Amino acid sequence: MSDLRREAAVTLAIIAAPPHGVVFVERAAHLRDHPGQVALPGGSLDAIDEGDHARAALRELHEEIGVTPERVTIVSRLPVVRQRVNNFDVTPFVAVVAPGPFTIDGSETAGMFTIPLELLVSVGPRPGLVTLPDRTVDTYVLDYEGWRVWGLTARIVRAFADAWHDAESGMRVAVEDALAVS
C-alpha cells in the first residue's frame, strides 16, 4: 500500500425541514472502496474541484443524492479525519439542506436514509466493536433502525456531536441559526 495520502470531503447534511434528520447513504455494492457500507455523502477531490474541499463536498452531494449547491448552506467545517484504510484525509463539512427532491445516483449510491439530528447529538456513536470476515475493529458505532454507522463515518459523527456540545466551537449556534432561516 502506498504512503501517499489522498484528499476527500464529505457533508454531514442536516435536512432543514423538521424533525431535522441527517442524511446518510448506503454505498453501492460494486464500489471498490467500502462497498455497501453506510457513509456520509462525499468522495475524492477531483481536478474540477481545484483543491477546494467545500466545492468537492457540494459536487459529491449533488452527484450522489441530487442536492444542488443552491439548496445547501455550509455552516461549519470539522477537523480533518485520517482514514485508517485507503490513505484518505477526509474534510467533513456540516451543512443545512433546504427542502427539495433527492435523486439517488445508482452508480455510486444504493440508497439513502436519515437519522434524527436529536439522536445524533444526544446519543451519538459510542465505542464498540465491529466484526468483519478477517478481523474485529475497535471503533465508534451507532445502530439505528437496522443501519450500522461505524468506522470513519462514526468518527465524523462523534466529532460533530462533541462540537455540538462544545460552547466554544460555535457550530451548534451556526446550525440552529441556519435551521431557523430555512
C-alpha positions as CSV (number, residue, x, y, z in Angstrom):
1,M,0.0,0.0,0.0
2,S,1.2,3.5,-0.9
3,D,2.1,6.0,1.8
4,L,0.7,8.8,-0.5
5,R,-2.3,10.5,1.2
6,R,-5.4,11.2,-0.9
7,E,-7.9,14.0,-0.1
8,A,-11.7,13.7,0.2
9,A,-14.6,15.7,1.5
10,V,-17.9,14.7,3.0
11,T,-21.1,16.6,4.0
12,L,-22.9,16.0,7.3
13,A,-26.2,17.2,5.7
14,I,-29.0,18.3,8.0
15,I,-32.4,18.5,6.5
16,A,-33.9,21.9,7.2
17,A,-37.5,20.7,7.5
18,P,-38.4,19.4,11.0
19,P,-37.6,16.9,12.5
20,H,-34.2,17.7,11.1
21,G,-32.7,14.4,10.0
22,V,-29.0,13.9,9.0
23,V,-28.5,12.3,5.6
24,F,-26.6,9.0,5.2
25,V,-26.0,7.0,2.1
26,E,-25.5,3.3,1.5
27,R,-22.6,2.9,-0.8
28,A,-23.2,0.8,-4.0
29,A,-22.2,-2.8,-3.7
30,H,-19.9,-2.7,-6.7
31,L,-17.7,0.1,-5.5
32,R,-14.0,-0.8,-4.9
33,D,-13.8,1.1,-1.5
34,H,-16.2,0.2,1.3
35,P,-19.0,-1.4,-0.8
36,G,-22.4,-1.5,0.8
37,Q,-21.3,0.5,3.9
38,V,-23.1,3.4,5.4
39,A,-21.4,6.8,4.7
40,L,-21.9,10.5,4.6
41,P,-22.3,11.8,1.0
42,G,-18.8,12.6,-0.3
43,G,-15.7,11.4,-2.1
44,S,-12.3,12.2,-3.5
45,L,-11.3,15.6,-4.7
46,D,-11.2,15.8,-8.5
47,A,-9.3,18.1,-10.7
48,I,-12.5,20.1,-11.3
49,D,-12.6,21.0,-7.6
50,E,-9.3,22.9,-8.0
51,G,-8.2,21.9,-4.5
52,D,-11.4,23.3,-2.9
53,H,-12.7,20.9,-0.3
54,A,-16.1,22.6,0.0
55,R,-16.6,22.5,-3.7
56,A,-15.8,18.8,-3.7
57,A,-18.3,18.2,-0.9
58,L,-21.0,20.1,-2.7
59,R,-20.2,18.3,-6.0
60,E,-20.4,14.9,-4.4
61,L,-23.7,15.8,-2.5
62,H,-25.2,16.6,-5.9
63,E,-23.8,13.6,-7.7
64,E,-24.8,11.1,-5.0
65,I,-28.2,12.3,-3.9
66,G,-29.2,15.1,-6.3
67,V,-28.9,18.0,-3.9
68,T,-28.0,21.1,-5.9
69,P,-25.5,23.5,-4.3
70,E,-28.1,26.3,-4.2
71,R,-30.0,24.2,-1.6
72,V,-27.0,23.9,0.7
73,T,-25.7,26.2,3.4
74,I,-22.4,25.1,4.7
75,V,-22.3,26.2,8.4
76,S,-19.1,24.6,9.7
77,R,-16.0,22.6,8.9
78,L,-14.9,19.8,11.2
79,P,-11.3,18.8,11.7
80,V,-9.8,16.6,9.0
81,V,-10.1,12.9,9.8
82,R,-7.4,10.5,8.7
83,Q,-8.8,7.3,7.3
84,R,-7.1,4.2,8.6
85,V,-7.6,2.3,5.4
86,N,-7.0,3.7,1.8
87,N,-4.9,6.6,2.9
88,F,-7.6,9.3,2.8
89,D,-7.6,12.6,4.7
90,V,-11.3,13.5,4.8
91,T,-12.5,17.0,5.4
92,P,-16.1,17.0,6.8
93,F,-18.5,19.9,6.3
94,V,-21.7,20.5,8.3
95,A,-24.5,21.9,6.2
96,V,-28.2,22.6,6.2
97,V,-30.1,21.4,3.2
98,A,-33.2,23.3,2.1
99,P,-36.4,21.3,1.1
100,G,-36.5,19.7,-2.3
101,P,-36.1,16.4,-4.1
102,F,-33.4,13.8,-3.6
103,T,-32.3,11.7,-6.5
104,I,-30.2,8.7,-5.9
105,D,-27.3,8.0,-8.3
106,G,-27.3,4.3,-8.6
107,S,-23.8,4.2,-9.9
108,E,-22.4,5.3,-6.5
109,T,-25.3,5.1,-4.1
110,A,-27.6,2.2,-3.3
111,G,-29.9,4.3,-1.2
112,M,-30.2,7.0,1.5
113,F,-31.8,7.4,4.9
114,T,-31.8,9.9,7.7
115,I,-31.1,9.7,11.4
116,P,-32.7,12.3,13.6
117,L,-30.4,15.1,14.5
118,E,-31.6,15.0,18.1
119,L,-30.4,11.3,18.3
120,L,-27.0,12.1,16.9
121,V,-26.3,14.9,19.3
122,S,-27.9,13.2,22.4
123,V,-26.7,9.6,22.0
124,G,-24.2,9.7,19.1
125,P,-21.8,6.9,18.2
126,R,-20.3,5.1,21.2
127,P,-17.1,3.0,21.4
128,G,-17.7,-0.6,20.2
129,L,-16.5,-3.4,18.1
130,V,-17.4,-4.3,14.5
131,T,-16.6,-7.9,13.4
132,L,-15.5,-8.3,9.8
133,P,-14.7,-11.5,8.0
134,D,-11.0,-11.1,8.5
135,R,-10.7,-9.0,11.8
136,T,-12.5,-7.2,14.6
137,V,-12.4,-3.4,14.5
138,D,-12.4,-1.2,17.6
139,T,-14.3,1.8,16.5
140,Y,-17.3,4.1,17.2
141,V,-20.7,2.5,16.4
142,L,-24.3,3.7,16.2
143,D,-27.1,1.4,15.3
144,Y,-30.3,2.9,14.0
145,E,-33.3,1.1,12.6
146,G,-31.2,-1.7,11.1
147,W,-28.4,0.6,9.9
148,R,-25.0,0.5,11.4
149,V,-22.8,3.6,11.3
150,W,-19.2,2.8,12.2
151,G,-15.6,3.5,11.2
152,L,-14.7,6.8,9.6
153,T,-18.3,7.9,9.3
154,A,-19.0,7.3,13.0
155,R,-15.8,9.1,14.0
156,I,-17.0,12.2,12.0
157,V,-20.5,11.9,13.6
158,R,-18.8,11.7,17.0
159,A,-16.7,14.8,16.3
160,F,-19.9,16.6,15.2
161,A,-21.7,15.6,18.4
162,D,-18.7,16.7,20.5
163,A,-18.6,20.1,18.7
164,W,-22.4,20.4,19.2
165,H,-21.9,20.3,23.0
166,D,-18.7,22.5,23.0
167,A,-19.9,26.0,23.6
168,E,-16.6,27.4,22.3
169,S,-17.0,25.8,18.9
170,G,-19.9,27.9,17.8
171,M,-21.1,25.1,15.5
172,R,-24.4,24.5,17.3
173,V,-25.4,28.1,17.1
174,A,-24.5,28.2,13.4
175,V,-26.6,25.1,12.7
176,E,-29.5,26.4,14.8
177,D,-29.4,29.8,13.1
178,A,-29.3,28.2,9.6
179,L,-32.3,26.0,10.6
180,A,-34.2,29.0,11.8
181,V,-34.0,30.8,8.5
182,S,-34.7,27.7,6.3
